[in-house]
Amino acid sequence: MVTNYQQYKVLQVAEGALGTLFLGASGMPLEKLEATLNAEAAQGWQLVFQVIEKRRFWLFWSRETVIITLGR
């Protein structure tokens, strides 16, 4: 199903910084991701695309970020 959206919004949700620093890795904050998507869906936004990006964090660490594209 192809849908033409009039507006797009891009959000990012990153894993926690403290877990990355102290443990070397941290889990994706699923509750924050779910709350963000539910809040945006209540305003009429629909998930169009998502990608997980691994970014450098400070000097030696890296952490994952979910890039979410919404449309309405």
C-alpha positions as CSV (number, residue, x, y, z in Angstrom):
1,M,0.0,0.0,0.0
2,V,1.5,3.3,-1.1
3,T,0.4,6.4,0.9
4,N,1.3,9.9,0.0
5,Y,2.0,11.9,3.2
6,Q,1.7,15.7,3.4
7,Q,4.1,16.0,6.4
8,Y,7.1,14.1,7.7
9,K,8.7,14.1,11.1
10,V,12.1,12.5,12.0
11,L,12.8,11.4,15.6
12,Q,15.7,9.7,17.2
13,V,15.7,7.5,20.3
14,A,19.1,6.6,21.7
15,E,20.2,4.0,24.2
16,G,21.3,5.2,27.6
17,A,24.6,7.0,28.1
18,L,25.3,5.7,31.6
19,G,25.0,2.0,30.5
20,T,27.2,2.7,27.6
21,L,29.9,4.3,29.8
22,F,29.9,1.8,32.7
23,L,28.9,-1.4,30.9
24,G,30.3,-0.8,27.4
25,A,26.8,-1.3,26.0
26,S,23.2,-0.7,26.9
27,G,19.9,-1.9,25.8
28,M,17.5,0.0,23.6
29,P,15.0,1.9,25.8
30,L,11.9,0.0,24.6
31,E,9.5,1.7,27.0
32,K,10.7,5.2,25.8
33,L,10.4,4.1,22.2
34,E,6.9,2.7,22.7
35,A,5.8,5.8,24.6
36,T,7.1,8.1,21.9
37,L,5.4,6.1,19.1
38,N,2.1,6.0,21.1
39,A,2.2,9.7,21.7
40,E,2.9,10.5,18.1
41,A,0.2,8.1,16.9
42,A,-2.4,9.8,19.1
43,Q,-1.6,13.0,17.1
44,G,-2.2,11.2,13.8
45,W,1.4,10.3,12.8
46,Q,2.1,6.9,11.3
47,L,5.4,5.0,11.2
48,V,6.9,5.2,7.7
49,F,10.4,3.9,8.2
50,Q,12.9,3.2,10.9
51,V,16.6,2.4,10.9
52,I,19.1,1.6,13.7
53,E,22.3,3.6,13.5
54,K,25.5,2.9,15.5
55,R,27.2,6.2,16.5
56,R,30.5,7.0,18.2
57,F,29.9,8.1,21.8
58,W,32.7,10.2,23.2
59,L,36.1,8.7,22.6
60,F,36.1,4.9,22.9
61,W,32.4,4.0,23.0
62,S,29.6,3.6,20.5
63,R,25.9,3.5,21.1
64,E,22.8,2.7,19.0
65,T,20.2,5.2,18.0
66,V,16.8,4.4,16.4
67,I,16.0,6.9,13.6
68,I,12.2,7.0,13.2
69,T,10.4,8.6,10.2
70,L,6.7,9.4,10.7
71,G,4.2,10.7,8.2
72,R,0.7,12.1,8.1
